[in-house]
Amino acid sequence: MESELNYETWYPDWSKQLALQYTKAELIDEFEKVGGALRASTASHLRAIEKSTSMQGNSQHRAQARNVVASQGEYKINLGCALDIYKNFPEHTKEGKRG
């Protein structure tokens, strides 16, 4: 059974908005920037965990660091999906709407 990629149901709304708002080059640039920021945030989160001496110790810092990692990760996933839209559905992109 062959599955068919469907623009309407496969991609999150956020990814669709990113594909319409940014050029492919801008998305690639942002994807790379977020990758670097995500690595740094992950390292910060791991340091916060290592500094903890108990379940309660440093819990606010750990939670804040975890939230940053999670939000950056979600953003990077949506950027990746927006790039996938450029590949599979160029008519639903900023560059495709111009042409």
N, CA, C and O atoms as CSV, one atom per row, in Angstrom:
chain,resi,resn,atom,element,x,y,z
A,1,MET,N,N,0.846,-1.180,0.000
A,1,MET,CA,C,0.000,0.000,0.000
A,1,MET,C,C,0.894,1.246,0.000
A,1,MET,O,O,1.786,1.380,0.837
A,2,GLU,N,N,0.652,2.120,-0.913
A,2,GLU,CA,C,1.468,3.325,-1.066
A,2,GLU,C,C,0.808,4.485,-0.314
A,2,GLU,O,O,-0.368,4.781,-0.522
A,3,SER,N,N,1.582,5.136,0.562
A,3,SER,CA,C,1.034,6.287,1.266
A,3,SER,C,C,1.359,7.548,0.477
A,3,SER,O,O,2.435,7.683,-0.105
A,4,GLU,N,N,0.423,8.443,0.476
A,4,GLU,CA,C,0.595,9.678,-0.274
A,4,GLU,C,C,0.751,10.852,0.687
A,4,GLU,O,O,-0.032,11.007,1.624
A,5,LEU,N,N,1.749,11.658,0.451
A,5,LEU,CA,C,2.006,12.833,1.269
A,5,LEU,C,C,0.948,13.874,0.970
A,5,LEU,O,O,0.747,14.249,-0.185
A,6,ASN,N,N,0.275,14.342,2.002
A,6,ASN,CA,C,-0.805,15.302,1.838
A,6,ASN,C,C,-0.439,16.599,2.554
A,6,ASN,O,O,-0.233,16.608,3.767
A,7,TYR,N,N,-0.362,17.672,1.811
A,7,TYR,CA,C,0.024,18.970,2.383
A,7,TYR,C,C,-0.897,19.373,3.529
A,7,TYR,O,O,-0.430,19.832,4.572
A,8,GLU,N,N,-2.193,19.205,3.339
A,8,GLU,CA,C,-3.173,19.685,4.328
A,8,GLU,C,C,-3.066,18.951,5.665
A,8,GLU,O,O,-3.228,19.561,6.722
A,9,THR,N,N,-2.796,17.662,5.624
A,9,THR,CA,C,-2.835,16.885,6.861
A,9,THR,C,C,-1.456,16.538,7.422
A,9,THR,O,O,-1.349,16.226,8.608
A,10,TRP,N,N,-0.416,16.582,6.621
A,10,TRP,CA,C,0.894,16.112,7.058
A,10,TRP,C,C,1.665,17.159,7.860
A,10,TRP,O,O,2.359,16.817,8.817
A,11,TYR,N,N,1.549,18.423,7.479
A,11,TYR,CA,C,2.389,19.466,8.074
A,11,TYR,C,C,1.639,20.287,9.123
A,11,TYR,O,O,0.464,20.604,8.941
A,12,PRO,N,N,2.319,20.631,10.222
A,12,PRO,CA,C,1.707,21.501,11.227
A,12,PRO,C,C,1.469,22.910,10.661
A,12,PRO,O,O,2.166,23.347,9.744
A,13,ASP,N,N,0.493,23.599,11.212
A,13,ASP,CA,C,0.184,24.961,10.765
A,13,ASP,C,C,1.398,25.881,10.893
A,13,ASP,O,O,1.638,26.723,10.028
A,14,TRP,N,N,2.155,25.716,11.965
A,14,TRP,CA,C,3.338,26.565,12.160
A,14,TRP,C,C,4.317,26.395,10.998
A,14,TRP,O,O,4.867,27.379,10.503
A,15,SER,N,N,4.535,25.163,10.563
A,15,SER,CA,C,5.441,24.908,9.439
A,15,SER,C,C,4.917,25.546,8.157
A,15,SER,O,O,5.682,26.113,7.377
A,16,LYS,N,N,3.631,25.451,7.949
A,16,LYS,CA,C,3.014,26.049,6.755
A,16,LYS,C,C,3.221,27.566,6.762
A,16,LYS,O,O,3.528,28.163,5.730
A,17,GLN,N,N,3.050,28.182,7.934
A,17,GLN,CA,C,3.239,29.629,8.052
A,17,GLN,C,C,4.695,30.010,7.783
A,17,GLN,O,O,4.964,31.002,7.106
A,18,LEU,N,N,5.622,29.229,8.309
A,18,LEU,CA,C,7.042,29.512,8.085
A,18,LEU,C,C,7.378,29.433,6.595
A,18,LEU,O,O,8.119,30.270,6.078
A,19,ALA,N,N,6.835,28.429,5.908
A,19,ALA,CA,C,7.107,28.265,4.473
A,19,ALA,C,C,6.547,29.441,3.664
A,19,ALA,O,O,7.119,29.826,2.644
A,20,LEU,N,N,5.449,29.994,4.116
A,20,LEU,CA,C,4.856,31.139,3.414
A,20,LEU,C,C,5.546,32.459,3.761
A,20,LEU,O,O,5.539,33.397,2.964
A,21,GLN,N,N,6.129,32.522,4.931
A,21,GLN,CA,C,6.722,33.767,5.415
A,21,GLN,C,C,8.176,33.952,4.982
A,21,GLN,O,O,8.618,35.083,4.782
A,22,TYR,N,N,8.930,32.849,4.834
A,22,TYR,CA,C,10.366,32.935,4.584
A,22,TYR,C,C,10.769,32.244,3.289
A,22,TYR,O,O,10.123,31.296,2.842
A,23,THR,N,N,11.846,32.737,2.701
A,23,THR,CA,C,12.407,32.073,1.535
A,23,THR,C,C,13.135,30.812,1.997
A,23,THR,O,O,13.393,30.635,3.187
A,24,LYS,N,N,13.457,29.953,1.059
A,24,LYS,CA,C,14.181,28.729,1.401
A,24,LYS,C,C,15.536,29.066,2.015
A,24,LYS,O,O,15.946,28.440,2.992
A,25,ALA,N,N,16.229,30.044,1.452
A,25,ALA,CA,C,17.546,30.440,1.976
A,25,ALA,C,C,17.422,30.949,3.411
A,25,ALA,O,O,18.268,30.638,4.250
A,26,GLU,N,N,16.390,31.719,3.699
A,26,GLU,CA,C,16.178,32.224,5.066
A,26,GLU,C,C,15.892,31.082,6.030
A,26,GLU,O,O,16.374,31.090,7.163
A,27,LEU,N,N,15.111,30.101,5.588
A,27,LEU,CA,C,14.801,28.950,6.442
A,27,LEU,C,C,16.051,28.128,6.737
A,27,LEU,O,O,16.258,27.690,7.868
A,28,ILE,N,N,16.875,27.921,5.729
A,28,ILE,CA,C,18.121,27.165,5.926
A,28,ILE,C,C,19.020,27.882,6.922
A,28,ILE,O,O,19.599,27.257,7.811
A,29,ASP,N,N,19.131,29.193,6.768
A,29,ASP,CA,C,19.963,29.988,7.674
A,29,ASP,C,C,19.440,29.887,9.110
A,29,ASP,O,O,20.217,29.689,10.045
A,30,GLU,N,N,18.141,30.021,9.279
A,30,GLU,CA,C,17.537,29.950,10.608
A,30,GLU,C,C,17.683,28.543,11.196
A,30,GLU,O,O,17.943,28.396,12.390
A,31,PHE,N,N,17.518,27.517,10.369
A,31,PHE,CA,C,17.665,26.131,10.808
A,31,PHE,C,C,19.068,25.899,11.378
A,31,PHE,O,O,19.228,25.255,12.415
A,32,GLU,N,N,20.062,26.423,10.699
A,32,GLU,CA,C,21.442,26.276,11.164
A,32,GLU,C,C,21.691,27.057,12.456
A,32,GLU,O,O,22.370,26.569,13.359
A,33,LYS,N,N,21.137,28.274,12.539
A,33,LYS,CA,C,21.298,29.078,13.766
A,33,LYS,C,C,20.652,28.383,14.954
A,33,LYS,O,O,21.240,28.306,16.033
A,34,VAL,N,N,19.454,27.883,14.754
A,34,VAL,CA,C,18.738,27.224,15.842
A,34,VAL,C,C,19.472,25.962,16.267
A,34,VAL,O,O,19.483,25.619,17.450
A,35,GLY,N,N,20.085,25.271,15.318
A,35,GLY,CA,C,20.867,24.080,15.666
A,35,GLY,C,C,21.986,24.413,16.630
A,35,GLY,O,O,22.214,23.689,17.600
A,36,GLY,N,N,22.686,25.505,16.368
A,36,GLY,CA,C,23.758,25.931,17.270
A,36,GLY,C,C,23.232,26.346,18.631
A,36,GLY,O,O,23.809,25.997,19.661
A,37,ALA,N,N,22.140,27.089,18.635
A,37,ALA,CA,C,21.541,27.527,19.894
A,37,ALA,C,C,21.015,26.333,20.686
A,37,ALA,O,O,21.097,26.309,21.914
A,38,LEU,N,N,20.487,25.363,19.990
A,38,LEU,CA,C,19.960,24.175,20.654
A,38,LEU,C,C,21.078,23.368,21.314
A,38,LEU,O,O,20.904,22.854,22.419
A,39,ARG,N,N,22.204,23.258,20.651
A,39,ARG,CA,C,23.352,22.564,21.258
A,39,ARG,C,C,23.803,23.282,22.535
A,39,ARG,O,O,24.084,22.644,23.549
A,40,ALA,N,N,23.867,24.610,22.472
A,40,ALA,CA,C,24.282,25.385,23.645
A,40,ALA,C,C,23.263,25.257,24.781
A,40,ALA,O,O,23.644,25.119,25.944
A,41,SER,N,N,21.983,25.302,24.451
A,41,SER,CA,C,20.938,25.190,25.465
A,41,SER,C,C,20.925,23.803,26.103
A,41,SER,O,O,20.705,23.663,27.306
A,42,THR,N,N,21.161,22.791,25.289
A,42,THR,CA,C,21.216,21.430,25.819
A,42,THR,C,C,22.385,21.290,26.794
A,42,THR,O,O,22.251,20.677,27.853
A,43,ALA,N,N,23.518,21.859,26.430
A,43,ALA,CA,C,24.675,21.821,27.331
A,43,ALA,C,C,24.365,22.549,28.637
A,43,ALA,O,O,24.753,22.089,29.711
A,44,SER,N,N,23.671,23.678,28.548
A,44,SER,CA,C,23.299,24.435,29.744
A,44,SER,C,C,22.355,23.612,30.625
A,44,SER,O,O,22.485,23.601,31.849
A,45,HIS,N,N,21.424,22.939,29.999
A,45,HIS,CA,C,20.488,22.104,30.752
A,45,HIS,C,C,21.223,20.969,31.455
A,45,HIS,O,O,20.948,20.675,32.618
A,46,LEU,N,N,22.147,20.336,30.758
A,46,LEU,CA,C,22.921,19.259,31.378
A,46,LEU,C,C,23.769,19.771,32.539
A,46,LEU,O,O,23.918,19.080,33.547
A,47,ARG,N,N,24.324,20.972,32.409
A,47,ARG,CA,C,25.085,21.562,33.524
A,47,ARG,C,C,24.172,21.813,34.717
A,47,ARG,O,O,24.567,21.586,35.861
A,48,ALA,N,N,22.957,22.279,34.459
A,48,ALA,CA,C,22.009,22.523,35.550
A,48,ALA,C,C,21.666,21.218,36.264
A,48,ALA,O,O,21.521,21.198,37.486
A,49,ILE,N,N,21.536,20.142,35.515
A,49,ILE,CA,C,21.258,18.837,36.119
A,49,ILE,C,C,22.445,18.389,36.969
A,49,ILE,O,O,22.273,17.913,38.091
A,50,GLU,N,N,23.638,18.546,36.430
A,50,GLU,CA,C,24.844,18.117,37.150
A,50,GLU,C,C,25.052,18.908,38.444
A,50,GLU,O,O,25.596,18.370,39.408
A,51,LYS,N,N,24.631,20.170,38.480
A,51,LYS,CA,C,24.805,20.998,39.672
A,51,LYS,C,C,23.821,20.638,40.773
A,51,LYS,O,O,24.001,21.030,41.926
A,52,SER,N,N,22.797,19.904,40.425
A,52,SER,CA,C,21.777,19.541,41.402
A,52,SER,C,C,22.348,18.542,42.396
A,52,SER,O,O,22.987,17.560,42.017
A,53,THR,N,N,22.109,18.806,43.668
A,53,THR,CA,C,22.569,17.892,44.710
A,53,THR,C,C,21.417,17.080,45.277
A,53,THR,O,O,21.626,16.123,46.023
A,54,SER,N,N,20.203,17.468,44.919
A,54,SER,CA,C,19.032,16.721,45.378
A,54,SER,C,C,17.922,16.908,44.346
A,54,SER,O,O,18.085,17.643,43.373
A,55,MET,N,N,16.818,16.250,44.564
A,55,MET,CA,C,15.686,16.383,43.649
A,55,MET,C,C,15.168,17.826,43.634
A,55,MET,O,O,14.652,18.291,42.618
A,56,GLN,N,N,15.304,18.523,44.748
A,56,GLN,CA,C,14.791,19.883,44.863
A,56,GLN,C,C,15.813,20.923,44.414
A,56,GLN,O,O,15.445,21.995,43.934
A,57,GLY,N,N,17.093,20.605,44.570
A,57,GLY,CA,C,18.159,21.561,44.305
A,57,GLY,C,C,18.206,22.023,42.859
A,57,GLY,O,O,18.218,21.214,41.931
A,58,ASN,N,N,18.231,23.325,42.684
A,58,ASN,CA,C,18.386,23.923,41.366
A,58,ASN,C,C,17.211,23.599,40.431
A,58,ASN,O,O,17.355,23.670,39.210
A,59,SER,N,N,16.063,23.247,40.995
A,59,SER,CA,C,14.947,22.766,40.175
A,59,SER,C,C,14.404,23.845,39.242
A,59,SER,O,O,14.010,23.534,38.117
A,60,GLN,N,N,14.374,25.091,39.676
A,60,GLN,CA,C,13.854,26.147,38.811
A,60,GLN,C,C,14.772,26.352,37.604
A,60,GLN,O,O,14.301,26.494,36.476
A,61,HIS,N,N,16.060,26.365,37.847
A,61,HIS,CA,C,17.013,26.534,36.749
A,61,HIS,C,C,16.928,25.358,35.771
A,61,HIS,O,O,16.973,25.549,34.556
A,62,ARG,N,N,16.804,24.145,36.310
A,62,ARG,CA,C,16.660,22.963,35.453
A,62,ARG,C,C,15.396,23.066,34.601
A,62,ARG,O,O,15.420,22.774,33.406
A,63,ALA,N,N,14.311,23.476,35.216
A,63,ALA,CA,C,13.036,23.578,34.492
A,63,ALA,C,C,13.107,24.641,33.403
A,63,ALA,O,O,12.632,24.424,32.288
A,64,GLN,N,N,13.695,25.784,33.720
A,64,GLN,CA,C,13.821,26.837,32.714
A,64,GLN,C,C,14.703,26.385,31.557
A,64,GLN,O,O,14.385,26.637,30.395
A,65,ALA,N,N,15.799,25.726,31.869
A,65,ALA,CA,C,16.703,25.243,30.825
A,65,ALA,C,C,16.012,24.183,29.965
A,65,ALA,O,O,16.174,24.163,28.745
A,66,ARG,N,N,15.245,23.309,30.606
A,66,ARG,CA,C,14.504,22.280,29.870
A,66,ARG,C,C,13.477,22.919,28.941
A,66,ARG,O,O,13.303,22.472,27.807
A,67,ASN,N,N,12.803,23.954,29.412
A,67,ASN,CA,C,11.798,24.633,28.582
A,67,ASN,C,C,12.433,25.299,27.363
A,67,ASN,O,O,11.851,25.291,26.278
A,68,VAL,N,N,13.609,25.868,27.535
A,68,VAL,CA,C,14.317,26.482,26.402
A,68,VAL,C,C,14.675,25.419,25.374
A,68,VAL,O,O,14.472,25.614,24.175
A,69,VAL,N,N,15.208,24.297,25.843
A,69,VAL,CA,C,15.570,23.211,24.932
A,69,VAL,C,C,14.334,22.716,24.184
A,69,VAL,O,O,14.380,22.503,22.972
A,70,ALA,N,N,13.241,22.534,24.900
A,70,ALA,CA,C,12.016,22.031,24.273
A,70,ALA,C,C,11.481,22.999,23.214
A,70,ALA,O,O,11.085,22.576,22.127
A,71,SER,N,N,11.470,24.288,23.529
A,71,SER,CA,C,10.933,25.254,22.561
A,71,SER,C,C,11.838,25.382,21.342
A,71,SER,O,O,11.351,25.490,20.216
A,72,GLN,N,N,13.148,25.371,21.559
A,72,GLN,CA,C,14.069,25.433,20.418
A,72,GLN,C,C,13.967,24.175,19.571
A,72,GLN,O,O,14.041,24.242,18.344
A,73,GLY,N,N,13.798,23.035,20.217
A,73,GLY,CA,C,13.647,21.782,19.487
A,73,GLY,C,C,12.390,21.780,18.635
A,73,GLY,O,O,12.410,21.341,17.486
A,74,GLU,N,N,11.302,22.271,19.199
A,74,GLU,CA,C,10.039,22.340,18.449
A,74,GLU,C,C,10.170,23.297,17.265
A,74,GLU,O,O,9.674,23.015,16.175
A,75,TYR,N,N,10.834,24.419,17.484
A,75,TYR,CA,C,11.051,25.387,16.407
A,75,TYR,C,C,11.875,24.756,15.280
A,75,TYR,O,O,11.562,24.921,14.101
A,76,LYS,N,N,12.936,24.026,15.664
A,76,LYS,CA,C,13.788,23.404,14.652
A,76,LYS,C,C,13.009,22.356,13.857
A,76,LYS,O,O,13.179,22.259,12.641
A,77,ILE,N,N,12.178,21.589,14.508
A,77,ILE,CA,C,11.347,20.604,13.813
A,77,ILE,C,C,10.446,21.298,12.800
A,77,ILE,O,O,10.318,20.837,11.665
A,78,ASN,N,N,9.817,22.406,13.201
A,78,ASN,CA,C,8.922,23.124,12.293
A,78,ASN,C,C,9.678,23.778,11.141
A,78,ASN,O,O,9.157,23.860,10.028
A,79,LEU,N,N,10.890,24.241,11.394
A,79,LEU,CA,C,11.719,24.762,10.301
A,79,LEU,C,C,12.037,23.650,9.306
A,79,LEU,O,O,11.994,23.862,8.094
A,80,GLY,N,N,12.357,22.469,9.822
A,80,GLY,CA,C,12.627,21.327,8.962
A,80,GLY,C,C,11.419,20.951,8.123
A,80,GLY,O,O,11.551,20.625,6.943
A,81,CYS,N,N,10.247,20.995,8.730
A,81,CYS,CA,C,9.013,20.711,7.985
A,81,CYS,C,C,8.768,21.780,6.918
A,81,CYS,O,O,8.317,21.463,5.817
A,82,ALA,N,N,9.060,23.035,7.235
A,82,ALA,CA,C,8.887,24.111,6.251
A,82,ALA,C,C,9.821,23.890,5.060
A,82,ALA,O,O,9.443,24.132,3.913
A,83,LEU,N,N,11.033,23.434,5.337
A,83,LEU,CA,C,11.957,23.118,4.243
A,83,LEU,C,C,11.443,21.937,3.424
A,83,LEU,O,O,11.621,21.892,2.207
A,84,ASP,N,N,10.818,21.003,4.085
A,84,ASP,CA,C,10.222,19.869,3.384
A,84,ASP,C,C,9.072,20.325,2.478
A,84,ASP,O,O,8.874,19.774,1.395
A,85,ILE,N,N,8.328,21.319,2.922
A,85,ILE,CA,C,7.258,21.886,2.087
A,85,ILE,C,C,7.868,22.481,0.827
A,85,ILE,O,O,7.324,22.314,-0.265
A,86,TYR,N,N,8.992,23.171,0.969
A,86,TYR,CA,C,9.667,23.721,-0.212
A,86,TYR,C,C,10.019,22.609,-1.204
A,86,TYR,O,O,9.927,22.793,-2.418
A,87,LYS,N,N,10.416,21.474,-0.677
A,87,LYS,CA,C,10.811,20.355,-1.536
A,87,LYS,C,C,9.605,19.698,-2.202
A,87,LYS,O,O,9.624,19.438,-3.405
A,88,ASN,N,N,8.561,19.432,-1.427
A,88,ASN,CA,C,7.434,18.639,-1.915
A,88,ASN,C,C,6.239,19.446,-2.425
A,88,ASN,O,O,5.484,18.966,-3.271
A,89,PHE,N,N,6.067,20.652,-1.923
A,89,PHE,CA,C,4.914,21.476,-2.296
A,89,PHE,C,C,5.338,22.926,-2.516
A,89,PHE,O,O,4.873,23.809,-1.795
A,90,PRO,N,N,6.204,23.196,-3.485
A,90,PRO,CA,C,6.718,24.553,-3.683
A,90,PRO,C,C,5.631,25.590,-3.964
A,90,PRO,O,O,5.843,26.784,-3.750
A,91,GLU,N,N,4.485,25.147,-4.435
A,91,GLU,CA,C,3.385,26.089,-4.693
A,91,GLU,C,C,2.792,26.658,-3.402
A,91,GLU,O,O,2.038,27.630,-3.449
A,92,HIS,N,N,3.122,26.068,-2.256
A,92,HIS,CA,C,2.641,26.530,-0.949
A,92,HIS,C,C,3.730,27.262,-0.177
A,92,HIS,O,O,3.730,27.259,1.054
A,93,THR,N,N,4.657,27.889,-0.894
A,93,THR,CA,C,5.760,28.596,-0.252
A,93,THR,C,C,5.790,30.063,-0.681
A,93,THR,O,O,5.119,30.467,-1.631
A,94,LYS,N,N,6.575,30.833,0.035
A,94,LYS,CA,C,6.728,32.252,-0.299
A,94,LYS,C,C,7.215,32.411,-1.727
A,94,LYS,O,O,6.699,33.242,-2.474
A,95,GLU,N,N,8.198,31.625,-2.106
A,95,GLU,CA,C,8.764,31.720,-3.451
A,95,GLU,C,C,7.778,31.186,-4.499
A,95,GLU,O,O,7.727,31.700,-5.616
A,96,GLY,N,N,7.007,30.171,-4.149
A,96,GLY,CA,C,6.027,29.614,-5.083
A,96,GLY,C,C,4.839,30.528,-5.304
A,96,GLY,O,O,4.264,30.541,-6.392
A,97,LYS,N,N,4.466,31.289,-4.299
A,97,LYS,CA,C,3.324,32.214,-4.403
A,97,LYS,C,C,3.669,33.417,-5.274
A,97,LYS,O,O,2.788,34.021,-5.886
A,98,ARG,N,N,4.973,33.766,-5.329
A,98,ARG,CA,C,5.399,34.915,-6.134
A,98,ARG,C,C,5.324,34.599,-7.629
A,98,ARG,O,O,4.944,35.436,-8.448
A,99,GLY,N,N,5.702,33.358,-7.954
A,99,GLY,CA,C,5.882,32.988,-9.341
A,99,GLY,C,C,4.615,32.618,-10.013
A,99,GLY,O,O,4.620,32.282,-11.197
